[in-house]
Every structure is written in C-alpha cells, then in structure tokens.
Amino acid sequence: MTLEERKAYIQAVAEEVAQGNLSLGGAAKQLRENVLGLSQERFAKACKISKRTLSQLEVDSSNPTVATLDAIFRKFGLMVSLAHLSPVALNAAAAKKKKVGFGVPAGTPARPPSPSPSKPIEGR
C-alpha cells in the first residue's frame, strides 16, 4: 500500500466511525491489520498496552480509557475527539434514549422544587 493509499484508507475508516457505521474497536482492528499488518501482541507492545486490553477493545467487549484509545489511534495520525451528530443521528439517539428509559418521563419534574427564597427554611 502506498503512502497515499494508506492515508485514504485511514480517512475512510475514520469516516465510517464518525458516521456510526463502525465501532472504535472495529476501526482499531481494521487499521492494525490492513495498514500495519501487525499481530495483536506486537501492536499492543507498540502502544504500551496489554494484549488483553487490545483484544477486548477490538471485539467491543470493554470500556477503554481515553488514554488507551489515544495510544492506539495516534499510531495512525488520529485522535479521539467529540463531533456534532447530524440532525438525523441526533434524533435517532434521542429516541433510543427515550425508549430505553433515559431522560425524564413527561410530566415529572427533573429535580425537586427548591424552597422559595422569601420563606425561611426551618432549622436554620
């Protein structure tokens, strides 16, 4: 793979992650295998993480730290960052949160009302 092909491949993988079509673990595995051609053991050593940590990340069975993600993706000139969701993705995420019980049910106050500042609070 030429340098330009590598850059294009890395960018394509990053875009798949940004679009939500590929997990960070899947991206790490694809980049490790297709760009570097390294085993998990050799790549983990290069990133100064354990093989187990890398293995779990690649199959999306862990909650890696930002430092771990940074150690992996910096090898490809990438960094972990926040990005705005498209309106469609944002609406889908909101609907999913509501479906699984995140957020506040309609008609329920988000927090208990605070005492009125004009009324003294007993015990003070």
Secondary structure, 3 states (H helix, E strand, C coil): CCHHHHHHHHHHHHHHHHCCCCCHHHHHHHHHHHHHCCCHHHHHHHHCCCHHHHHHHHCCCCCCCHHHHHHHHHHHCCCCCCCCCCHHHHHHHHHHHHHCCCCCCCCCCCCCCCCCCCCCCCCC
